[in-house]
Amino acid sequence: MTEQTIEFRYDTQLLIEGENLDEDEIFDYISEHFEGDSLLAVGDEDLIKIHFHTNEPWKILEYGRSLGEIYDIVVEDMDRQSRGLKG
């Protein structure tokens, strides 16, 4: 059996609650400043949901916190999941 290599290990999801949030600006900032893939940044000026695969989830959390309150944080280890282990 061939082991699958995952380029970006952590599936990182969070909600950002704040004021005057702009999903396009947030998407662009994450794209330009953090390595990863599968980025989604959706919502409105008060609440944005982020979904991002990265090797440095703490950086995404720090960025989100700089914009407002973060909650419903999920960081799953996709490498562990691919090996059948609890992520």
Rosetta silent file (secondary structure, phi, psi, omega in degrees, C-alpha in Angstrom):
SEQUENCE: MTEQTIEFRYDTQLLIEGENLDEDEIFDYISEHFEGDSLLAVGDEDLIKIHFHTNEPWKILEYGRSLGEIYDIVVEDMDRQSRGLKG
SCORE:     score description
SCORE:     0.000 S_00000001
   1 L     0.000  130.060 -179.637    0.000    0.000    0.000 S_00000001
   2 L   -85.165  133.296  177.824    1.389    3.402   -1.005 S_00000001
   3 L   -80.202  132.029  178.096    1.376    6.106    1.615 S_00000001
   4 L   -84.411  132.886  177.486   -0.313    9.288    0.486 S_00000001
   5 L   -96.308  129.881  178.744    1.620   12.459    1.206 S_00000001
   6 L  -102.808  120.343 -177.069   -0.430   15.438    2.286 S_00000001
   7 L   -67.890  -43.525  179.498    1.173   18.742    1.355 S_00000001
   8 L  -118.441  113.072 -164.347   -0.884   20.788    3.821 S_00000001
   9 L   -78.650  -34.540 -169.781   -1.590   18.775    6.924 S_00000001
  10 E  -107.235  122.529  171.964   -4.130   20.746    8.956 S_00000001
  11 E   -81.629  109.409 -172.416   -7.724   21.398    7.967 S_00000001
  12 E  -111.777  124.434 -179.772   -8.288   24.704    9.779 S_00000001
  13 E  -133.921  141.697  177.140  -11.761   26.158   10.254 S_00000001
  14 E  -161.543  162.525  171.788  -12.988   29.081   12.303 S_00000001
  15 E  -109.669  139.651  175.389  -15.543   31.835   12.534 S_00000001
  16 E  -116.880  121.310  176.564  -14.505   35.463   12.849 S_00000001
  17 E  -107.996  126.973 -178.124  -17.013   37.845   14.380 S_00000001
  18 L  -164.268 -157.088  179.281  -16.252   41.524   13.968 S_00000001
  19 L  -126.002  142.327  177.704  -17.221   44.752   12.290 S_00000001
  20 L    55.161   38.453  176.608  -16.742   45.825    8.686 S_00000001
  21 L   -75.011  145.694 -179.639  -15.268   42.462    7.701 S_00000001
  22 L  -128.569  110.824 -175.072  -14.647   41.980    3.979 S_00000001
  23 H   -61.512  -34.275  179.463  -14.530   38.393    2.750 S_00000001
  24 H   -68.404  -43.525  178.042  -12.627   39.353   -0.408 S_00000001
  25 H   -63.029  -41.539  179.968   -9.932   41.253    1.521 S_00000001
  26 H   -64.950  -45.516  178.101   -9.594   38.380    3.997 S_00000001
  27 H   -57.705  -48.368 -178.294   -9.366   35.824    1.189 S_00000001
  28 H   -63.467  -41.997 -178.636   -6.719   37.885   -0.602 S_00000001
  29 H   -62.620  -47.092  179.965   -4.681   38.469    2.571 S_00000001
  30 H   -62.448  -44.453  179.802   -4.624   34.768    3.474 S_00000001
  31 H   -58.418  -38.780 -174.836   -3.756   33.810   -0.130 S_00000001
  32 H   -84.308  -25.019 -170.903   -0.854   36.252   -0.224 S_00000001
  33 H  -112.186  -12.048 -176.164    0.589   35.732    3.271 S_00000001
  34 L  -131.103  142.600  176.923    0.067   32.054    4.193 S_00000001
  35 L   -85.215  134.401  178.498    0.945   28.792    2.479 S_00000001
  36 L   166.718 -170.576  176.969   -1.932   26.393    1.965 S_00000001
  37 E  -151.789 -179.028  179.787   -4.834   25.418   -0.258 S_00000001
  38 E    58.000   39.538 -176.723   -8.604   24.853   -0.335 S_00000001
  39 E   -77.331  131.925  168.733   -9.256   28.358    0.988 S_00000001
  40 E  -129.684  135.919  172.801  -12.800   29.530    1.599 S_00000001
  41 E  -138.835  103.111 -174.565  -13.673   32.861    3.209 S_00000001
  42 E  -131.527  146.587  176.842  -17.416   33.446    3.183 S_00000001
  43 E   153.301 -148.604 -179.268  -19.811   35.597    5.128 S_00000001
  44 L  -136.892 -166.154 -173.598  -20.755   39.212    5.619 S_00000001
  45 L   -70.395  -12.468 -179.113  -19.442   42.302    7.389 S_00000001
  46 L  -106.638  -23.095 -173.885  -20.207   40.839   10.839 S_00000001
  47 E  -150.767  126.145  178.476  -19.261   37.158   10.475 S_00000001
  48 E  -125.712  134.601  172.519  -16.806   35.313    8.228 S_00000001
  49 E  -100.742  131.681  177.584  -16.184   31.569    8.056 S_00000001
  50 E  -111.943  136.336  170.827  -12.664   30.512    7.144 S_00000001
  51 E  -134.188  126.766 -174.520  -11.695   27.079    5.838 S_00000001
  52 E  -156.281  136.358  173.122   -8.033   26.534    4.918 S_00000001
  53 E   -97.104  124.276 -175.054   -5.576   23.654    4.615 S_00000001
  54 E  -152.437  165.122  172.827   -2.186   24.698    5.992 S_00000001
  55 L   -96.232   -4.692 -177.504    0.825   23.438    7.927 S_00000001
  56 L  -132.393   67.828 -175.184    0.684   26.420   10.307 S_00000001
  57 H   -60.601  -29.336 -178.578   -2.885   26.729   11.600 S_00000001
  58 H   -61.864  -29.647  178.836   -1.834   28.952   14.506 S_00000001
  59 H   -68.855  -36.255  177.865   -0.938   31.696   12.027 S_00000001
  60 H   -68.342  -40.132  178.283   -4.460   31.640   10.606 S_00000001
  61 H   -64.333  -42.080  178.227   -5.900   31.815   14.124 S_00000001
  62 H   -62.518  -43.125  178.677   -3.656   34.772   14.985 S_00000001
  63 H   -63.040  -46.812  179.360   -4.709   36.566   11.819 S_00000001
  64 H   -58.183  -41.034  179.919   -8.377   35.867   12.504 S_00000001
  65 H   -65.493  -29.237  178.485   -7.996   37.176   16.054 S_00000001
  66 H   -69.574  -17.054 -177.998   -6.514   40.400   14.689 S_00000001
  67 H   -97.874  -21.684 -176.744   -9.815   40.974   12.855 S_00000001
  68 L   169.138 -158.961  179.184  -12.253   40.168   15.662 S_00000001
  69 E   -83.005  134.167  177.680  -13.405   37.440   17.995 S_00000001
  70 E  -110.210  143.147  178.079  -12.701   33.896   16.808 S_00000001
  71 E  -158.824 -179.680 -173.350  -14.720   30.842   17.796 S_00000001
  72 E    49.209   47.890 -176.590  -15.953   27.435   16.585 S_00000001
  73 E   -82.271  128.612  176.086  -12.295   26.652   15.926 S_00000001
  74 E  -131.241  125.493  173.399  -11.537   23.264   14.381 S_00000001
  75 E  -127.056  111.327 -178.792   -8.041   22.075   13.478 S_00000001
  76 E  -111.451  137.173  179.354   -7.963   18.531   12.130 S_00000001
  77 E   -86.337  101.904 -176.302   -4.828   16.599   11.281 S_00000001
  78 H   -70.604  -23.964  176.247   -5.569   15.217    7.818 S_00000001
  79 H   -66.101  -45.997  177.405   -2.411   13.082    7.864 S_00000001
  80 H   -61.944  -41.783 -179.939   -3.680   11.198   10.910 S_00000001
  81 H   -62.352  -40.461 -178.965   -7.097   10.858    9.293 S_00000001
  82 H   -66.248  -22.661  178.007   -5.573    9.442    6.104 S_00000001
  83 L   -93.600    7.581  176.376   -3.859    6.775    8.227 S_00000001
  84 L    81.402   15.417 -179.932   -7.186    5.854    9.831 S_00000001
  85 L  -101.737  157.097  178.036   -6.411    7.528   13.154 S_00000001
  86 L   -65.890  128.468 -174.920   -8.589    9.998   15.022 S_00000001
  87 L   -82.865    0.000    0.000   -7.615   13.462   13.745 S_00000001
